[in-house]
Amino acid sequence: MNPTGHPKGLYLLFFTEMWERFSYYGMRAIFTLFMIKALLFDKALASEIYGSYTGLVYLTPLIGGYVADRYWGNRRAILAGGILMAIGHFCMFLSAANYSDIAFAQPMLFLGLGFLIFGNGFFKPNISTMVGQLYPEGDQRIDAAFTIFYMGINLGAFLAPLVCGALGDTGNPADFKWGFLAAGIGMIISILSFELLKNKLIVTPAGEGIGLVPEKKSPQDNKIAAPAMPFIAAAVVLFAAFYGFMELGIIGSAIFSVTIIGPVAIIADKTLTAIEKQRIGVIYILAFFVIFFWAAFEQAGASLTFFAEEQTDRNLFGTEIPTSFFQSINAVLIIVLAPLFALIWTFLGQRNWEPSSPAKQALGLLFLSIGYCVIAFGVKGIDPATKVSMMWLFSLYLLHTIGELCLSPIGLAMVVKLSPAKFASLLMGVWFSSMAAASKFAGMLSALYPDPALPEAPVFAGFEITGLYDFFMIFVILSGLAAIILFALTKTLQKMMHGMQ
């Protein structure tokens, strides 16, 4: 392997993740459409279910990361997660195949979501962690490697809405089942490719296997500084507060409680050094800020899908583009732009000009805010019955894609670089738990999507959402403020990273 090349294992992980993401984004492309068109749920309920599902998908990596770090290793966790997700997709197929029998379809829907949630928890943090383990400590190629890996994610995300959308989003509710079936087949391809080639390709630079069952730890290694009971008690108090006073429901209260208490329990481990705790603190601070990014970005599967369905002119050369196809825009732009960003980070890194991870993530939030600003002014003053050019939606996705490339792959690489080895997968789970909170928040915000058929306008922070301009400005303000604050904190966070950039 030459100094500028990458290990072959990276491309196996690329392929494995590509098909897993094909299954995830294929299902996501038609999920809310299935709920409102086949099961006849209203938009607010569909948004809440979507937010709860995507929130839990990103919360369970805490469990998967812990089990892998302590007991199974990355490889076993990935296999278990893949099998669970394949089962989940086939449950969704059965739900859609019997959509007219609501007494069967609805329980089967939630059973499928359960398998997908726990399966993703074992799969997601462990495959991401293995990317970083392919390289020696301090290797400057890691950011570029995660950008390449991220391109694999988005190749799957690009193909998925086109395939699953073409099969399922046909205007006939009976066809949704074929989209879910295609997603399940994608998951099976992912599992098989990983299992067949992992022993040959997933190795360290020295040729040792990566992701094997961890060695048994001494009691001291497993010792947590504070007893478990205070954390459990704190989680119960937080849950009661979220549930009783903020009325976030059982799932929302659980997500936000665990997202707060889980990281606190980890950093309380007495075996951590002061420098390790500061580096973990950087992960936590940035994880908080990316909540605002993903809460806005995840509107792609909810409110932006409603916008594409109802208020976007989807006619192209006399043919109406299926709504689900719009979810491929972000992915195809990632595929086009990711190699360019990989080259940019490598070029800047070789000359010591590369921005720090916190600065890159602040840029990501800024581009996200600008994207919503563009579409907000594009719909300002537009009547709800008027459809706007699809170029407004395309412009939003272009700006969001640039922001995503500044934030998401860099965040994954940062977690790998800053995490102590014994907590690598668990802290990757913490990173994904911020996406859990963001995804649940995204569903709550999507439920505010203005619907002329409703008797009253939704209210956010005391302000009525009277139209799409008001709705999109919520995201402009939230992500813009987060970007400004994170830029101000960049130098402090760099010091806390102790030489890691």
N, C-alpha and C positions, 0 to 999 in steps of 0.2 A: 504494500500500500504506500503510495507516494505522499509527501507531506500535505498536498492540497486535496488528496482524494478522500474517500469515505469508506468505512468498512462495508463489506457485502451485507452484513447483518442489518444495516440501516435500511436496505432496500427490501428485505424480507418484512421488517416491521412496517415499512411504507405500504407494502402490498396487503399485509394483514389488516392494518388500520384502515386502508382504503375500502376494503369490503365490509368491515364492521361499520364504518361511517356510511357506506352505501345503504346498509340495512337501517341505520338510525335515521338518516335524512330522507330515505325513501318513505319510511313510515311517517315521519314528521310532515312531509310535504302534503300528505292527504289526511292527516289525523283530524285537524279541526274541520276540514271540509266534510269528512265522514260523519263527524258528530252533528254538524248543523244540517247536512243534506240527507243523510240516511237515518240517523237516530233522532233527528229533528230537535236537538237541543238548541236553546237560544244562545246568542253570542256570549253573553256574560257567563253562563254556565260552562260553555265550551272553553272560554278563556281561563276560568278558574281551574278546570280539569287539566288543561294544557300546562298552566303554571305549576300546579301540584306535581304533575308527572315529570316535567323537566327539572323542577326543583329537587325532587327525590332522586332523579337520575344522577345529579351531581353531588348529592349528600352521601349516598352509599359508598362512594370511593373511600371515605374514612374507614368503613368496615373492611373493604377489600384491601386497602393499604396496610391496615393493622394485621390482618390475617396473613398477608404475604410476607411482611417484615418479620413476623414472629414464628410462623408455622409452615406455610405452604411454599413460599418462594413465588417469584413472579410467574413462572411458567405454569404451575398448577392453577394459580388464581386465574390466569388468562383462559385456560381450558374450561374451568368451571363456569366462568362468566360467559364465555361464548355459547356453551350448551344451554345455559339458562335463557340467554337472549334469543336463541333459535326457537326454543319452546314458546317464548313470549310472542314472537312474530306469528307463529302458527295458531296461537290462541286468538290473535287479532284477525287472522284469516277466517277462523270459525265464527267470530263475532260478526264480521262483515257478510259472510255467507248466509247468515241467519238474521240479517238486520231487521226484517219485518217481525220477528218474534222477539220483542223487547225483553221478555222474561228470561230468555237465553242469551241474547246478544249483549245486554248490558253487563251481567256478571262475567261473561267471557271477556269483555273488553277490559274490565278492571283486573281480572286474573292475568291477562296478557301483559298489562301495564306493570303488574307486580313482578312478573318474571323479568321483564325488560329492565326494571329499576335495579333489582338486586344483581342481575347479570352484568349490567354496566358497571356496578360498584366494584366487582372483582376484575373486570377487564380493563377499564379506562386508566386507573392510576398506574397499573403495573406495566402496561406496554409503553407508556410515556417515560417511566423511570428507566426502562431498559435501553432507551435511546441514549441517554446520558452515560450509561455504564459501558457502552461500546468504546468510549474514549478515555485516555488517561487524564488524571486530574490536571486542571489548568489548560487543557487543550483549547485553543482559540477557535477551533472549528465547530464547537458545540452549538453556538447560535445559528450558524449556517446549517448544521445538521437538523436542528429542530425546524428550521424554515423549510428544508426539503421534506422532512417528515410531515409538516403541516400541509405541504402541497399534496401529499398522498391522501390526507384527510379530505381535502377539498376536491380531489379528483373523484372520490366516492360521492361527495356531496353534490358535485356537478351532475354526475350520471344518474343519481338516485331519483330526483324529481322528474327527470325526463322519462326514465323507464317506468317507475312506479306511478308517476302522474299520468303517463300515456295509457297505462293499463287500467288505472283505478279512477282517475278524474275525467270521466267520459261524459258526464251528465246523466248517466244511468247509475243509481245507487247500488245496483246489484254488482257492479264492476269493481267496487272498492276492494273486494276480496283478492283480486288478482294483483293489485298493488302491494297488499300486505304479504301475499305469497312470495312475490319477487324479493321483498325485503328479507324474508326468512331464508331464501336460497342464497342471498348474498352473505348472510351470517355463516352459513354452512361452509361456503368457499373460504371465508376468513379463517375459520377454525382448522380446516383441513390443511391449508397452505402453511400455517404456523406449525402444526404438529409434525408435518412431513419434513420440514427443513430446519427446525429450531436447533437440533443438535449439531448440525454442520455449520450453521452461519451465526448463531447468537453466541458469540464468544468474545472475550476480552482481547486486547492487542497481544497478550501473551498466549492466547489460545485456550484459556480456561472458560468453562461454561458460565453463562450469565443467567441469573434468575433461578438458580437451583434452590432446593430446600435449605433454609438458613441453618447454620450450626446452632446447636443448643446453647442458649445463653446462660451465664451464671446468674444466680439470684440477684446479685448486685446490679447486673445489666438490666434486669427487668424491674428493678425497684423504682417506684415513683415517689417523689419527695413527700407529697401530701397524701393522706388516705383518700380513698375513692369517695367516701361518703360526703365530704363537703361539696365535691363537684356534682354528685348526684342531687344533693339538696338544692344547690344553686340552679341546676337545670330544671328541677321541678318548680322552683320559684319563678324562674323566667318563663317557663311554659304557662304557668297560671296567669302571669302578667300579660303575656301576649294573647292568651285565650280569653281571659276575663275582661281585661281593660281595653285591649286593642282589637278584640273580636276578629282574630286572624284565622280562626278555625283550628281543628286538631292538626292537620298537616302543616299549615303555615306556622303555627306555634312551635311544632316539633322541629321544623327546619331551622327557624331562627334561633331557637334555644341551643340546639346542637352545634350550629355554626359558631356560636359565641363560646360555649363551654368547652367544646372539643379542643380548640387551639390553646385555651388556658391550661387544660390538663396536661398537654404535651410539654409546654414550656416550663411547667413546674417540676419536671424531672430533674432530680439532684445531680445526675451524672453529666448534665450539660455544663460546658464551660461558659464563662462570661461572653466570650467572642461568639460562640455558637448561639447563645441566647439572643445576642444582638442581630445576628444574621437571620435567625428565625423571626425576630421582630420585624425585620424588613419584609419578609414574606407576608406576615400578617397585615402590615400597614398597606402594602400594595394590593393584597387580597381584598381589603375593604374598599379601595378605590375602584377596583375592577367590577365590583357589584354594580356600580352605576353604568359601566360600559355594557355589561351583559344584559342588564334590565332593559336597556334601550335596544341593543342588538337583537335580542331574542323576540322582538316584536315581529320578526320575519315570519315566524310560524303562527302568529296570532293576528294582531291588529293589521299588520301590513298585508297579510293574506286576505283579510276582509276588505281592505282598501283596493287590492288588486282585483278582487272578485266583483266589487260593487261600483267602484268609482274610477277605474282605470280603463281607458279605451284599449282593448286587447286585440283589435283587428290589425292584421299585418298581411298585406297583399290579398285581401279578401278572405283570410282565414282567421278565426278567433283562437288566440293562444290560450291553452288551459291555464287556469290560475296557478296551479302547482308549479308550472315551468319557471315562474319568476324566482323561485327559491334556488334555481341554478345559477342566477346571475352572479351572486357573491362568489360562488365556488369557481366558476370559469374565470372570473377576474383574479382570484387567488392563484389559479394555475398559471395564468399569464404573467402575473406580477411577482409571484414568490421567487422565481429564479433571479429576477432583477434585485429584489431585496436581499437575497442571499449573497449576491455579488457585492452589493452596496455595503453590507455589514462586514464582509471579509475585507474589502478594499479599505474601509475606514479603520478596521481593527489593525491591519498591518501598518498603518501610519499613526496609530494612537489617537485617532480622531473620532472614534466610535462613541456615540452618546451612551450614557449609563442606562441600565435597565429601567430605573425609575423615569428617566427623561423620555425614553422610548414609549413607555406606557402613558405618560402624560400626553404625548403627541397623539397616541391612539384615541384618547378621550376627546381631544380637540377636534380631530377629523370626524369623529362620530357626531359631535355637536353641530359641526358645519353641515353635515349631511342632512340632519333633521331641519336645520335652518333653511336649507334650499327647498325641501319639499313643503315646509310650512308656508313659505311665501308663494310656492307654486299653487297651493290650494286656497290661499287667502281670498275671501270674497266669492268663492265658487259655490254655486247652489248644490245641495246634496244630490239632485237629479242629473247634474252635469258630470260627464266623464272627462278626465284629463289625459293628456298624452302619457304614454308609458315611459317617455324620456325622463319625467320627473322621478319615477321610481328607480329607473336605471341610474340616474345621477346620485340618488341617495345611496344605492348599493355600491357604486364606485367609491364614494368617499368613505363609506363604512369599511370597505375592503382594505383601503389604505390604512385606516385606523386599526383594523384587526391585525394586519401584518406588522404593525408597530408594537402591538400589545400582546397578542395571544401566544405565538410561538416563542417570543422573547420571555414571556412569563413562565412557560414550561421550562425553558433552559435555565432561567434564574432559580427556580425551585431546586433543580438538580444541582446547580453550582453551590447554593447556600445551605443545603440540607446536610446535617450530619449523616453519615452513611447508614447508621442503624435506624434512622427515621425517614429515609428517602421516600419510600412509598407512602408512608403515613402522612408526611407533609405534602406530598402530591395530592393526597386525599383532602387535606385542609384547603389547598388551592382550589380544588374542584368544589369544595363546600361553599366557597364564596360564590361560585356559579349557581349553586343550589339556592342560596338566598336571592341571588339576582333573578333566577328563573321564576321563582315564586312571586317575587316583586313584579316581574314582567307580566305574569298572568293577572295580577291585581291591577296593574296599569292598563292592560289591554281591555279589562272589563269596563274601563271608562270610555271606551271608543264610542263616539256620539252616534246615536241611532235615532233618526227622525220619527221612528214609529213609537219610541218610548214617550210616556207622558211628561217625564221630568228629565232635565239635563243632568248628567253625572257631575259630581263635585269632587275636586281635588284640592286639599289644603285651603278650603274655604272659598275656592273660586269655581264658578260654573264652567263646564266644558260645553260651550254652545256650538262648536263646530270643529272641523278637522284642524284648522289653524291653532286653536287653543290646545287641542290634544297634542299635536306635534311639538308645540313650544314647551310642553312639560319636559320633553327629552332634551331640547336645546339647553334649557336652563340647568337641569340636573347634571348632565355630562359636562357642560361648559364650566360650571363652578368646580366640579371635581378636578378637571384638567388644570385650572388656575391654582388650586390649592396644592395639587401634586407637584406642579412645577416649582412652587415655593419651597417644598420639602425636599427637593432632589438632592441638594448638597448634604443635608443632614443624613439622608438615607445612604448616600455614598460612603460617608464616614462609618456608618453602622455595618456596612458590607465588608470592611477591613480588607480592601484590595481586590475583592471579587467584583467584576463589572458585568 
